[in-house]
Amino acid sequence: MRKRLSRCCSVTLYVVVTIISFASFSLAQDSNTADVKAVAQQYYNEIQNQPDLDLASEAMTALLDPEFVFYTPNNPTPETGLEAHLEFLQEHVQGFPDGFFTIEEMIAEENVVAARWTFTGTNDGVFIGIPASGNSVAFWGMDLLRLDEEGHITEVRRYFDVLSLARQIDAL
């Protein structure tokens, strides 16, 4: 009886330790997921949705890796570095001064975040050489953001319907 009770206690202790270990691992994983999602959200709040380019530049220095790489649709060569990304932002702020990314959902795994977003704005300025149309635009897209071990964003791969945007600003 004593052996049986001892064995039962050992099994129970093993199960409890396993559950606690799994819960700790799961909490650590959830914490990491929350951390990478928070950095991605900062990217949109402090960089993409920031009309003040000086503030966006400061945020870029804090959030992005100095060798940051930005892939855009239909561009075989990615933009590399913080200056190139600031020029990209300047073009967007000029074309859509009220432009805004709304995050619809985010999924994170390890150091990669997928963000589905909707962009809305008014084409009140020249955008990539195309004169202002004055039209309101709304389109959706997705970004894949990769972070390094220190929590800096090293790359963003952007996907969206370029044709839809071109139609909305009367570029076709």
Phi and psi in degrees as a GROMACS rama.xvg file:
@    title "Ramachandran Plot"
@    xaxis  label "Phi"
@    yaxis  label "Psi"
@TYPE xy
-63.9675  -40.7409  ARG-2
-63.1313  -41.674  LYS-3
-63.8342  -44.1767  ARG-4
-64.5165  -41.296  LEU-5
-63.9739  -44.8285  SER-6
-64.0162  -40.8659  ARG-7
-62.8942  -42.9755  CYS-8
-65.4071  -39.0225  CYS-9
-63.7728  -44.7508  SER-10
-63.9798  -44.2944  VAL-11
-61.5408  -44.8846  THR-12
-61.7097  -42.3532  LEU-13
-60.8203  -45.1686  TYR-14
-62.8416  -44.2221  VAL-15
-63.3036  -45.455  VAL-16
-62.7165  -41.6177  VAL-17
-62.7554  -44.5679  THR-18
-63.0087  -44.1944  ILE-19
-63.5869  -42.0429  ILE-20
-63.0824  -45.4659  SER-21
-63.8221  -42.2537  PHE-22
-63.0899  -40.4799  ALA-23
-65.0586  -42.3553  SER-24
-62.978  -44.3205  PHE-25
-63.2179  -40.9599  SER-26
-65.8373  -39.8756  LEU-27
-64.322  -41.1308  ALA-28
-65.547  -44.4143  GLN-29
-61.5842  -38.0556  ASP-30
-64.7674  -44.4643  SER-31
-63.4454  -42.4696  ASN-32
-60.4017  -44.374  THR-33
-63.9188  -38.2309  ALA-34
-64.3498  -47.0836  ASP-35
-69.2538  -34.0833  VAL-36
-65.6485  -38.7686  LYS-37
-63.8746  -40.3804  ALA-38
-64.878  -42.8611  VAL-39
-61.7006  -42.9662  ALA-40
-62.9365  -38.3013  GLN-41
-60.7867  -38.4644  GLN-42
-56.397  -45.4626  TYR-43
-72.0556  -45.0933  TYR-44
-65.9134  -45.8387  ASN-45
-98.2895  -13.7931  GLU-46
-119.968  -64.7844  ILE-47
-63.765  -37.9488  GLN-48
-98.001  13.6429  ASN-49
-98.4823  109.712  GLN-50
-74.2855  -20.459  PRO-51
-85.7811  106.211  ASP-52
-66.942  -24.8781  LEU-53
-66.5639  -43.0705  ASP-54
-67.5181  -38.2772  LEU-55
-63.0436  -39.8234  ALA-56
-63.5043  -41.9799  SER-57
-61.504  -43.5793  GLU-58
-65.5665  -36.4914  ALA-59
-62.0137  -41.7037  MET-60
-61.1549  -36.471  THR-61
-80.4263  -35.7122  ALA-62
-99.1813  -27.5004  LEU-63
-104.568  146.533  LEU-64
-66.7131  141.874  ASP-65
-56.305  -27.4111  PRO-66
-98.3412  27.0232  GLU-67
-47.4932  137.583  PHE-68
-121.625  131.023  VAL-69
-123.195  117.146  PHE-70
-99.9249  127.13  TYR-71
-115.287  156.189  THR-72
-60.7045  146.372  PRO-73
62.4302  19.1021  ASN-74
-122.007  108.732  ASN-75
-67.8449  -21.1275  PRO-76
-111.7  119.311  THR-77
-71.0375  156.229  PRO-78
-83.2462  135.43  GLU-79
-124.883  134.272  THR-80
98.4825  161.007  GLY-81
-69.2157  -38.4535  LEU-82
-61.7124  -44.1384  GLU-83
-62.2402  -39.5391  ALA-84
-69.9216  -35.095  HIS-85
-65.1425  -39.3716  LEU-86
-63.5449  -40.4341  GLU-87
-59.9522  -46.7519  PHE-88
-62.7453  -40.0514  LEU-89
-60.2715  -43.2387  GLN-90
-59.9942  -41.4971  GLU-91
-70.8824  -41.6143  HIS-92
-65.3818  -38.1741  VAL-93
-63.8338  -44.9101  GLN-94
-75.731  -33.9952  GLY-95
-135.675  76.8056  PHE-96
-58.4741  -26.8497  PRO-97
-104.056  16.2223  ASP-98
-59.6215  141.78  GLY-99
-148.897  131.078  PHE-100
-94.1634  123.159  PHE-101
-106.41  122.32  THR-102
-79.2357  120.664  ILE-103
-87.8716  -38.7395  GLU-104
-164.434  155.437  GLU-105
-134.009  140.898  MET-106
-129.717  133.236  ILE-107
-128  143.252  ALA-108
-144.83  122.375  GLU-109
53.5932  -111.267  GLU-110
-111.602  20.0322  ASN-111
-122.01  135.496  VAL-112
-122.609  131.769  VAL-113
-104.266  125.488  ALA-114
-122.332  124.657  ALA-115
-99.1411  128.334  ARG-116
-134.198  162.817  TRP-117
-119.852  133  THR-118
-107.698  132.5  PHE-119
-130.934  149.396  THR-120
174.399  177.581  GLY-121
-119.341  129.07  THR-122
-80.3685  79.6106  ASN-123
-98.9264  4.68285  ASP-124
-146.637  170.681  GLY-125
-61.9843  132.921  VAL-126
-128.932  119.121  PHE-127
43.3935  44.2031  ILE-128
84.1199  -1.44549  GLY-129
-96.3601  127.461  ILE-130
-60.0871  153.077  PRO-131
-59.8713  136.978  ALA-132
-99.2717  -21.8008  SER-133
78.3276  1.41653  GLY-134
-81.265  145.361  ASN-135
-80.2837  142.674  SER-136
-124.886  153.731  VAL-137
-152.862  123.057  ALA-138
-152.918  161.723  PHE-139
-114.266  161.613  TRP-140
-162.276  -175.793  GLY-141
-140.212  146.556  MET-142
-123.784  143.513  ASP-143
-110.295  119.664  LEU-144
-110.565  132.953  LEU-145
-114.32  133.659  ARG-146
-113.782  151.033  LEU-147
-88.7537  -176.976  ASP-148
-63.9061  -26.9114  GLU-149
-85.6121  -2.95392  GLU-150
89.1184  14.6999  GLY-151
-91.8397  143.301  HIS-152
-77.0749  123.302  ILE-153
-97.7222  -28.0766  THR-154
-156.463  152.563  GLU-155
-130.814  130.175  VAL-156
-112.675  113.622  ARG-157
-103.293  134.985  ARG-158
-129.576  128.015  TYR-159
-159.945  168.55  PHE-160
-82.0562  93.8146  ASP-161
-62.8204  -37.541  VAL-162
-61.7343  -41.1466  LEU-163
-60.6038  -44.9594  SER-164
-62.5002  -45.4736  LEU-165
-59.8728  -40.5838  ALA-166
-64.7154  -41.8487  ARG-167
-68.5323  -26.3753  GLN-168
-102.549  17.1037  ILE-169
57.749  37.9305  ASP-170
-89.2236  -4.7705  ALA-171
